[in-house]
Amino acid sequence: MKQTMTFQHEERFLLRFAQMVRKPIALLAGYYSKVLDTEINLRQTLLLLNAQLAFFFTVFSDCSLFFRALFIFWLCDALFKCKRARVIGR
């Protein structure tokens, strides 16, 4: 009985946490939809955020050549994933 109550409490906590995390992403998806003039879902929003973060680290990094190459690879991978998901390059 006690174990069932603990699982139910943890499940409710995880659902509330997921809703808290999803809300700002949904607001950002709405913003992207207005800017791009097309409907953007949550997955596409996360892909765009990944590409923006990769771009930020690639352009504004002051580190060794190895890390710069790693950031460039990350940026190319992020852009390829956006293109494959039809977020960019329609």
Secondary structure by P-SEA (a helix, b strand, c coil): caaaaaaaaaaaaaaaaaaaaaaaaaaaaaaaaaaacccccaaaaaaaaaaaaaaaaaccccccaaaaaaaaaaaaaaaaaaaaaccccc
